[in-house]
Amino acid sequence: MEERIAAAHADAVARGASTYRDPATGFHVFTNSWLLARGTCCDQGCRHCPYGTTATP
C-alpha cells in the first residue's frame, strides 16, 4: 500500500495538485508541497507534513 500512496502523492505533486485521493480510503490527502506553501503547521498529523509533525493514532 505504501508504494501506491507514494505513487499517488508523486503524481499529484508533478501535476501541481494540492491533494490526491488515498488509494485505500478514498479520502483526499494534502500534498507535501501544498502543506509547505501553507506556511504553518496545523498540528493535525498530516501524512506528508513538511514540519515534522507525526500522525496521531
C-alpha positions, 0 to 999 in steps of 0.5 A: 500500500505504501508504494501506491500512496507514494505513487499517488502523492508523486503524481499529484505533486508533478501535476501541481495538485494540492491533494490526491485521493488515498488509494485505500480510503478514498479520502483526499490527502494534502500534498507535501508541497501544498502543506509547505506553501501553507506556511504553518503547521496545523498540528493535525498529523498530516501524512506528508507534513513538511514540519515534522509533525507525526500522525496521531493514532 
